[in-house]
């Protein structure tokens, strides 16, 4: 994937997530909210760790 997903779209699909959240929690939430394949793939490509909030997720997605 050449571009990161739109941060606003990304956060829409992660609404309701309780932070800190694991990578697996975030991928599941995105799938539960019918996120695009682009968003799910971007989340799956993030490092496997706990994320303390939406900014940490956006940062991890864009730093690939």
PyMOL Python script that loads the backbone (N, CA, C, O; Angstrom):
from pymol import cmd

cmd.read_pdbstr("""\
ATOM      1  N   UNK A   1       0.862  -1.179   0.000  1.00  0.00           N
ATOM      2  CA  UNK A   1       0.000   0.000   0.000  1.00  0.00           C
ATOM      3  C   UNK A   1       0.897   1.226   0.000  1.00  0.00           C
ATOM      4  O   UNK A   1       1.839   1.308   0.788  1.00  0.00           O
ATOM      5  N   UNK A   2       0.612   2.173  -0.874  1.00  0.00           N
ATOM      6  CA  UNK A   2       1.496   3.310  -1.040  1.00  0.00           C
ATOM      7  C   UNK A   2       1.127   4.500  -0.168  1.00  0.00           C
ATOM      8  O   UNK A   2       1.999   5.300   0.169  1.00  0.00           O
ATOM      9  N   UNK A   3      -0.114   4.636   0.197  1.00  0.00           N
ATOM     10  CA  UNK A   3      -0.510   5.774   1.016  1.00  0.00           C
ATOM     11  C   UNK A   3      -1.213   5.295   2.277  1.00  0.00           C
ATOM     12  O   UNK A   3      -1.857   4.246   2.292  1.00  0.00           O
ATOM     13  N   UNK A   4      -1.075   6.081   3.328  1.00  0.00           N
ATOM     14  CA  UNK A   4      -1.752   5.766   4.586  1.00  0.00           C
ATOM     15  C   UNK A   4      -3.213   6.167   4.473  1.00  0.00           C
ATOM     16  O   UNK A   4      -3.548   7.099   3.743  1.00  0.00           O
ATOM     17  N   UNK A   5      -4.082   5.468   5.191  1.00  0.00           N
ATOM     18  CA  UNK A   5      -5.495   5.851   5.160  1.00  0.00           C
ATOM     19  C   UNK A   5      -5.712   7.234   5.773  1.00  0.00           C
ATOM     20  O   UNK A   5      -4.908   7.706   6.577  1.00  0.00           O
ATOM     21  N   UNK A   6      -6.785   7.857   5.389  1.00  0.00           N
ATOM     22  CA  UNK A   6      -7.154   9.154   5.939  1.00  0.00           C
ATOM     23  C   UNK A   6      -7.334   9.008   7.452  1.00  0.00           C
ATOM     24  O   UNK A   6      -8.075   8.134   7.902  1.00  0.00           O
ATOM     25  N   UNK A   7      -6.661   9.856   8.244  1.00  0.00           N
ATOM     26  CA  UNK A   7      -6.752   9.732   9.709  1.00  0.00           C
ATOM     27  C   UNK A   7      -8.181   9.875  10.248  1.00  0.00           C
ATOM     28  O   UNK A   7      -8.529   9.243  11.245  1.00  0.00           O
ATOM     29  N   UNK A   8      -8.991  10.684   9.609  1.00  0.00           N
ATOM     30  CA  UNK A   8     -10.371  10.854  10.072  1.00  0.00           C
ATOM     31  C   UNK A   8     -11.166   9.579   9.821  1.00  0.00           C
ATOM     32  O   UNK A   8     -11.912   9.129  10.690  1.00  0.00           O
ATOM     33  N   UNK A   9     -11.008   8.994   8.632  1.00  0.00           N
ATOM     34  CA  UNK A   9     -11.671   7.720   8.342  1.00  0.00           C
ATOM     35  C   UNK A   9     -11.190   6.633   9.290  1.00  0.00           C
ATOM     36  O   UNK A   9     -11.982   5.830   9.784  1.00  0.00           O
ATOM     37  N   UNK A  10      -9.901   6.614   9.537  1.00  0.00           N
ATOM     38  CA  UNK A  10      -9.323   5.627  10.452  1.00  0.00           C
ATOM     39  C   UNK A  10      -9.982   5.714  11.821  1.00  0.00           C
ATOM     40  O   UNK A  10     -10.394   4.694  12.375  1.00  0.00           O
ATOM     41  N   UNK A  11     -10.087   6.913  12.369  1.00  0.00           N
ATOM     42  CA  UNK A  11     -10.659   7.079  13.708  1.00  0.00           C
ATOM     43  C   UNK A  11     -12.160   6.803  13.739  1.00  0.00           C
ATOM     44  O   UNK A  11     -12.683   6.349  14.757  1.00  0.00           O
ATOM     45  N   UNK A  12     -12.858   7.072  12.635  1.00  0.00           N
ATOM     46  CA  UNK A  12     -14.291   6.739  12.567  1.00  0.00           C
ATOM     47  C   UNK A  12     -14.501   5.247  12.776  1.00  0.00           C
ATOM     48  O   UNK A  12     -15.429   4.827  13.467  1.00  0.00           O
ATOM     49  N   UNK A  13     -13.623   4.454  12.168  1.00  0.00           N
ATOM     50  CA  UNK A  13     -13.750   3.001  12.250  1.00  0.00           C
ATOM     51  C   UNK A  13     -13.226   2.447  13.571  1.00  0.00           C
ATOM     52  O   UNK A  13     -13.387   1.260  13.854  1.00  0.00           O
ATOM     53  N   UNK A  14     -12.603   3.296  14.377  1.00  0.00           N
ATOM     54  CA  UNK A  14     -12.114   2.861  15.684  1.00  0.00           C
ATOM     55  C   UNK A  14     -12.925   3.478  16.821  1.00  0.00           C
ATOM     56  O   UNK A  14     -12.515   3.411  17.979  1.00  0.00           O
ATOM     57  N   UNK A  15     -14.059   4.072  16.504  1.00  0.00           N
ATOM     58  CA  UNK A  15     -14.867   4.684  17.553  1.00  0.00           C
ATOM     59  C   UNK A  15     -15.302   3.644  18.571  1.00  0.00           C
ATOM     60  O   UNK A  15     -15.650   2.518  18.215  1.00  0.00           O
ATOM     61  N   UNK A  16     -15.278   4.023  19.817  1.00  0.00           N
ATOM     62  CA  UNK A  16     -15.688   3.126  20.886  1.00  0.00           C
ATOM     63  C   UNK A  16     -14.578   2.261  21.446  1.00  0.00           C
ATOM     64  O   UNK A  16     -14.806   1.510  22.394  1.00  0.00           O
ATOM     65  N   UNK A  17     -13.381   2.346  20.884  1.00  0.00           N
ATOM     66  CA  UNK A  17     -12.259   1.555  21.394  1.00  0.00           C
ATOM     67  C   UNK A  17     -11.825   2.125  22.743  1.00  0.00           C
ATOM     68  O   UNK A  17     -11.684   3.338  22.903  1.00  0.00           O
ATOM     69  N   UNK A  18     -11.619   1.233  23.703  1.00  0.00           N
ATOM     70  CA  UNK A  18     -11.093   1.634  25.007  1.00  0.00           C
ATOM     71  C   UNK A  18      -9.574   1.527  24.971  1.00  0.00           C
ATOM     72  O   UNK A  18      -9.022   0.455  24.725  1.00  0.00           O
ATOM     73  N   UNK A  19      -8.911   2.644  25.218  1.00  0.00           N
ATOM     74  CA  UNK A  19      -7.444   2.668  25.232  1.00  0.00           C
ATOM     75  C   UNK A  19      -6.954   2.542  26.660  1.00  0.00           C
ATOM     76  O   UNK A  19      -7.638   3.002  27.574  1.00  0.00           O
ATOM     77  N   UNK A  20      -5.787   1.931  26.892  1.00  0.00           N
ATOM     78  CA  UNK A  20      -4.908   1.364  25.876  1.00  0.00           C
ATOM     79  C   UNK A  20      -5.529   0.146  25.206  1.00  0.00           C
ATOM     80  O   UNK A  20      -6.305  -0.597  25.806  1.00  0.00           O
ATOM     81  N   UNK A  21      -5.151  -0.033  23.918  1.00  0.00           N
ATOM     82  CA  UNK A  21      -5.696  -1.134  23.132  1.00  0.00           C
ATOM     83  C   UNK A  21      -4.569  -1.823  22.375  1.00  0.00           C
ATOM     84  O   UNK A  21      -3.622  -1.177  21.926  1.00  0.00           O
ATOM     85  N   UNK A  22      -4.680  -3.125  22.239  1.00  0.00           N
ATOM     86  CA  UNK A  22      -3.681  -3.875  21.489  1.00  0.00           C
ATOM     87  C   UNK A  22      -3.950  -3.739  19.996  1.00  0.00           C
ATOM     88  O   UNK A  22      -5.032  -3.329  19.575  1.00  0.00           O
ATOM     89  N   UNK A  23      -2.956  -4.086  19.221  1.00  0.00           N
ATOM     90  CA  UNK A  23      -3.122  -4.087  17.765  1.00  0.00           C
ATOM     91  C   UNK A  23      -4.305  -4.971  17.374  1.00  0.00           C
ATOM     92  O   UNK A  23      -5.096  -4.590  16.512  1.00  0.00           O
ATOM     93  N   UNK A  24      -4.437  -6.137  17.992  1.00  0.00           N
ATOM     94  CA  UNK A  24      -5.531  -7.054  17.678  1.00  0.00           C
ATOM     95  C   UNK A  24      -6.887  -6.428  18.001  1.00  0.00           C
ATOM     96  O   UNK A  24      -7.842  -6.596  17.243  1.00  0.00           O
ATOM     97  N   UNK A  25      -6.977  -5.704  19.126  1.00  0.00           N
ATOM     98  CA  UNK A  25      -8.225  -5.014  19.486  1.00  0.00           C
ATOM     99  C   UNK A  25      -8.605  -3.991  18.416  1.00  0.00           C
ATOM    100  O   UNK A  25      -9.774  -3.860  18.052  1.00  0.00           O
ATOM    101  N   UNK A  26      -7.612  -3.277  17.925  1.00  0.00           N
ATOM    102  CA  UNK A  26      -7.859  -2.237  16.922  1.00  0.00           C
ATOM    103  C   UNK A  26      -8.304  -2.837  15.591  1.00  0.00           C
ATOM    104  O   UNK A  26      -9.221  -2.325  14.949  1.00  0.00           O
ATOM    105  N   UNK A  27      -7.650  -3.928  15.177  1.00  0.00           N
ATOM    106  CA  UNK A  27      -8.037  -4.593  13.927  1.00  0.00           C
ATOM    107  C   UNK A  27      -9.467  -5.117  14.043  1.00  0.00           C
ATOM    108  O   UNK A  27     -10.261  -4.970  13.114  1.00  0.00           O
ATOM    109  N   UNK A  28      -9.791  -5.723  15.173  1.00  0.00           N
ATOM    110  CA  UNK A  28     -11.144  -6.259  15.382  1.00  0.00           C
ATOM    111  C   UNK A  28     -12.174  -5.134  15.348  1.00  0.00           C
ATOM    112  O   UNK A  28     -13.223  -5.271  14.718  1.00  0.00           O
ATOM    113  N   UNK A  29     -11.881  -4.026  16.022  1.00  0.00           N
ATOM    114  CA  UNK A  29     -12.812  -2.892  16.035  1.00  0.00           C
ATOM    115  C   UNK A  29     -13.030  -2.358  14.628  1.00  0.00           C
ATOM    116  O   UNK A  29     -14.160  -2.054  14.245  1.00  0.00           O
ATOM    117  N   UNK A  30     -11.967  -2.242  13.865  1.00  0.00           N
ATOM    118  CA  UNK A  30     -12.096  -1.743  12.487  1.00  0.00           C
ATOM    119  C   UNK A  30     -12.970  -2.682  11.660  1.00  0.00           C
ATOM    120  O   UNK A  30     -13.839  -2.232  10.914  1.00  0.00           O
ATOM    121  N   UNK A  31     -12.737  -3.983  11.794  1.00  0.00           N
ATOM    122  CA  UNK A  31     -13.564  -4.948  11.051  1.00  0.00           C
ATOM    123  C   UNK A  31     -15.018  -4.881  11.501  1.00  0.00           C
ATOM    124  O   UNK A  31     -15.928  -4.941  10.675  1.00  0.00           O
ATOM    125  N   UNK A  32     -15.241  -4.756  12.808  1.00  0.00           N
ATOM    126  CA  UNK A  32     -16.607  -4.663  13.339  1.00  0.00           C
ATOM    127  C   UNK A  32     -17.334  -3.427  12.821  1.00  0.00           C
ATOM    128  O   UNK A  32     -18.560  -3.426  12.709  1.00  0.00           O
ATOM    129  N   UNK A  33     -16.574  -2.366  12.504  1.00  0.00           N
ATOM    130  CA  UNK A  33     -17.157  -1.121  11.990  1.00  0.00           C
ATOM    131  C   UNK A  33     -17.098  -1.064  10.462  1.00  0.00           C
ATOM    132  O   UNK A  33     -17.225   0.008   9.871  1.00  0.00           O
ATOM    133  N   UNK A  34     -16.904  -2.224   9.828  1.00  0.00           N
ATOM    134  CA  UNK A  34     -16.889  -2.314   8.355  1.00  0.00           C
ATOM    135  C   UNK A  34     -15.865  -1.399   7.697  1.00  0.00           C
ATOM    136  O   UNK A  34     -16.165  -0.735   6.704  1.00  0.00           O
ATOM    137  N   UNK A  35     -14.661  -1.365   8.249  1.00  0.00           N
ATOM    138  CA  UNK A  35     -13.593  -0.552   7.671  1.00  0.00           C
ATOM    139  C   UNK A  35     -13.167  -1.136   6.329  1.00  0.00           C
ATOM    140  O   UNK A  35     -13.338  -2.327   6.068  1.00  0.00           O
ATOM    141  N   UNK A  36     -12.617  -0.285   5.501  1.00  0.00           N
ATOM    142  CA  UNK A  36     -12.118  -0.724   4.196  1.00  0.00           C
ATOM    143  C   UNK A  36     -10.914  -1.647   4.378  1.00  0.00           C
ATOM    144  O   UNK A  36     -10.279  -1.663   5.433  1.00  0.00           O
ATOM    145  N   UNK A  37     -10.616  -2.410   3.334  1.00  0.00           N
ATOM    146  CA  UNK A  37      -9.427  -3.270   3.370  1.00  0.00           C
ATOM    147  C   UNK A  37      -8.174  -2.449   3.597  1.00  0.00           C
ATOM    148  O   UNK A  37      -7.249  -2.905   4.270  1.00  0.00           O
ATOM    149  N   UNK A  38      -8.127  -1.251   3.049  1.00  0.00           N
ATOM    150  CA  UNK A  38      -6.964  -0.371   3.212  1.00  0.00           C
ATOM    151  C   UNK A  38      -6.722  -0.075   4.691  1.00  0.00           C
ATOM    152  O   UNK A  38      -5.584  -0.131   5.157  1.00  0.00           O
ATOM    153  N   UNK A  39      -7.775   0.236   5.422  1.00  0.00           N
ATOM    154  CA  UNK A  39      -7.641   0.548   6.843  1.00  0.00           C
ATOM    155  C   UNK A  39      -7.242  -0.697   7.633  1.00  0.00           C
ATOM    156  O   UNK A  39      -6.349  -0.634   8.478  1.00  0.00           O
ATOM    157  N   UNK A  40      -7.893  -1.819   7.366  1.00  0.00           N
ATOM    158  CA  UNK A  40      -7.566  -3.059   8.082  1.00  0.00           C
ATOM    159  C   UNK A  40      -6.111  -3.447   7.815  1.00  0.00           C
ATOM    160  O   UNK A  40      -5.391  -3.822   8.741  1.00  0.00           O
ATOM    161  N   UNK A  41      -5.679  -3.360   6.573  1.00  0.00           N
ATOM    162  CA  UNK A  41      -4.292  -3.712   6.236  1.00  0.00           C
ATOM    163  C   UNK A  41      -3.302  -2.772   6.900  1.00  0.00           C
ATOM    164  O   UNK A  41      -2.239  -3.207   7.342  1.00  0.00           O
ATOM    165  N   UNK A  42      -3.633  -1.491   6.976  1.00  0.00           N
ATOM    166  CA  UNK A  42      -2.746  -0.534   7.636  1.00  0.00           C
ATOM    167  C   UNK A  42      -2.616  -0.860   9.124  1.00  0.00           C
ATOM    168  O   UNK A  42      -1.522  -0.788   9.683  1.00  0.00           O
ATOM    169  N   UNK A  43      -3.728  -1.216   9.760  1.00  0.00           N
ATOM    170  CA  UNK A  43      -3.683  -1.589  11.175  1.00  0.00           C
ATOM    171  C   UNK A  43      -2.901  -2.883  11.374  1.00  0.00           C
ATOM    172  O   UNK A  43      -2.136  -3.004  12.331  1.00  0.00           O
ATOM    173  N   UNK A  44      -3.085  -3.839  10.489  1.00  0.00           N
ATOM    174  CA  UNK A  44      -2.360  -5.107  10.598  1.00  0.00           C
ATOM    175  C   UNK A  44      -0.857  -4.923  10.413  1.00  0.00           C
ATOM    176  O   UNK A  44      -0.074  -5.728  10.918  1.00  0.00           O
ATOM    177  N   UNK A  45      -0.446  -3.887   9.705  1.00  0.00           N
ATOM    178  CA  UNK A  45       0.970  -3.635   9.445  1.00  0.00           C
ATOM    179  C   UNK A  45       1.667  -2.889  10.590  1.00  0.00           C
ATOM    180  O   UNK A  45       2.889  -2.748  10.585  1.00  0.00           O
ATOM    181  N   UNK A  46       0.896  -2.417  11.559  1.00  0.00           N
ATOM    182  CA  UNK A  46       1.486  -1.688  12.690  1.00  0.00           C
ATOM    183  C   UNK A  46       2.277  -2.642  13.581  1.00  0.00           C
ATOM    184  O   UNK A  46       2.033  -3.848  13.572  1.00  0.00           O
ATOM    185  N   UNK A  47       3.226  -2.104  14.352  1.00  0.00           N
ATOM    186  CA  UNK A  47       3.922  -2.945  15.336  1.00  0.00           C
ATOM    187  C   UNK A  47       2.930  -3.534  16.338  1.00  0.00           C
ATOM    188  O   UNK A  47       1.935  -2.899  16.688  1.00  0.00           O
ATOM    189  N   UNK A  48       3.210  -4.742  16.791  1.00  0.00           N
ATOM    190  CA  UNK A  48       2.334  -5.455  17.718  1.00  0.00           C
ATOM    191  C   UNK A  48       2.636  -4.991  19.146  1.00  0.00           C
ATOM    192  O   UNK A  48       3.528  -5.518  19.810  1.00  0.00           O
ATOM    193  N   UNK A  49       1.875  -3.997  19.601  1.00  0.00           N
ATOM    194  CA  UNK A  49       2.058  -3.452  20.953  1.00  0.00           C
ATOM    195  C   UNK A  49       0.759  -2.816  21.406  1.00  0.00           C
ATOM    196  O   UNK A  49      -0.231  -2.828  20.674  1.00  0.00           O
ATOM    197  N   UNK A  50       0.758  -2.262  22.609  1.00  0.00           N
ATOM    198  CA  UNK A  50      -0.406  -1.534  23.120  1.00  0.00           C
ATOM    199  C   UNK A  50      -0.326  -0.081  22.636  1.00  0.00           C
ATOM    200  O   UNK A  50       0.750   0.516  22.612  1.00  0.00           O
ATOM    201  N   UNK A  51      -1.468   0.470  22.254  1.00  0.00           N
ATOM    202  CA  UNK A  51      -1.557   1.865  21.813  1.00  0.00           C
ATOM    203  C   UNK A  51      -2.373   2.633  22.836  1.00  0.00           C
ATOM    204  O   UNK A  51      -3.446   2.192  23.247  1.00  0.00           O
ATOM    205  N   UNK A  52      -1.852   3.796  23.247  1.00  0.00           N
ATOM    206  CA  UNK A  52      -2.488   4.524  24.348  1.00  0.00           C
ATOM    207  C   UNK A  52      -3.546   5.520  23.915  1.00  0.00           C
ATOM    208  O   UNK A  52      -4.171   6.153  24.766  1.00  0.00           O
ATOM    209  N   UNK A  53      -3.766   5.679  22.616  1.00  0.00           N
ATOM    210  CA  UNK A  53      -4.812   6.588  22.164  1.00  0.00           C
ATOM    211  C   UNK A  53      -4.821   6.721  20.654  1.00  0.00           C
ATOM    212  O   UNK A  53      -3.952   6.182  19.969  1.00  0.00           O
ATOM    213  N   UNK A  54      -5.806   7.440  20.138  1.00  0.00           N
ATOM    214  CA  UNK A  54      -5.946   7.608  18.690  1.00  0.00           C
ATOM    215  C   UNK A  54      -4.713   8.213  18.019  1.00  0.00           C
ATOM    216  O   UNK A  54      -4.367   7.830  16.901  1.00  0.00           O
ATOM    217  N   UNK A  55      -4.053   9.148  18.689  1.00  0.00           N
ATOM    218  CA  UNK A  55      -2.866   9.763  18.086  1.00  0.00           C
ATOM    219  C   UNK A  55      -1.756   8.742  17.893  1.00  0.00           C
ATOM    220  O   UNK A  55      -1.061   8.769  16.877  1.00  0.00           O
ATOM    221  N   UNK A  56      -1.583   7.847  18.848  1.00  0.00           N
ATOM    222  CA  UNK A  56      -0.564   6.798  18.741  1.00  0.00           C
ATOM    223  C   UNK A  56      -0.876   5.867  17.569  1.00  0.00           C
ATOM    224  O   UNK A  56       0.034   5.421  16.870  1.00  0.00           O
ATOM    225  N   UNK A  57      -2.146   5.579  17.357  1.00  0.00           N
ATOM    226  CA  UNK A  57      -2.550   4.717  16.240  1.00  0.00           C
ATOM    227  C   UNK A  57      -2.269   5.424  14.920  1.00  0.00           C
ATOM    228  O   UNK A  57      -1.673   4.835  14.017  1.00  0.00           O
ATOM    229  N   UNK A  58      -2.686   6.666  14.800  1.00  0.00           N
ATOM    230  CA  UNK A  58      -2.454   7.418  13.567  1.00  0.00           C
ATOM    231  C   UNK A  58      -0.960   7.525  13.262  1.00  0.00           C
ATOM    232  O   UNK A  58      -0.542   7.387  12.113  1.00  0.00           O
ATOM    233  N   UNK A  59      -0.168   7.771  14.296  1.00  0.00           N
ATOM    234  CA  UNK A  59       1.273   7.872  14.124  1.00  0.00           C
ATOM    235  C   UNK A  59       1.868   6.550  13.633  1.00  0.00           C
ATOM    236  O   UNK A  59       2.716   6.543  12.741  1.00  0.00           O
ATOM    237  N   UNK A  60       1.425   5.436  14.215  1.00  0.00           N
ATOM    238  CA  UNK A  60       1.949   4.125  13.820  1.00  0.00           C
ATOM    239  C   UNK A  60       1.571   3.786  12.378  1.00  0.00           C
ATOM    240  O   UNK A  60       2.362   3.189  11.647  1.00  0.00           O
ATOM    241  N   UNK A  61       0.370   4.166  11.978  1.00  0.00           N
ATOM    242  CA  UNK A  61      -0.098   3.866  10.623  1.00  0.00           C
ATOM    243  C   UNK A  61       0.689   4.683   9.595  1.00  0.00           C
ATOM    244  O   UNK A  61       0.980   4.183   8.508  1.00  0.00           O
ATOM    245  N   UNK A  62       1.031   5.902   9.915  1.00  0.00           N
ATOM    246  CA  UNK A  62       1.703   6.759   8.944  1.00  0.00           C
ATOM    247  C   UNK A  62       3.216   6.565   8.920  1.00  0.00           C
ATOM    248  O   UNK A  62       3.863   7.029   7.982  1.00  0.00           O
ATOM    249  N   UNK A  63       3.803   5.905   9.904  1.00  0.00           N
ATOM    250  CA  UNK A  63       5.260   5.740   9.971  1.00  0.00           C
ATOM    251  C   UNK A  63       5.756   4.441   9.355  1.00  0.00           C
ATOM    252  O   UNK A  63       6.800   3.935   9.765  1.00  0.00           O
ATOM    253  N   UNK A  64       5.044   3.890   8.388  1.00  0.00           N
ATOM    254  CA  UNK A  64       5.497   2.638   7.806  1.00  0.00           C
ATOM    255  C   UNK A  64       6.403   2.869   6.640  1.00  0.00           C
ATOM    256  O   UNK A  64       6.878   1.911   6.029  1.00  0.00           O
TER     257      UNK A  64
END
""", "prot")
cmd.dss("prot")
cmd.show_as("cartoon", "prot")
cmd.util.cbc("prot")
cmd.orient("prot")
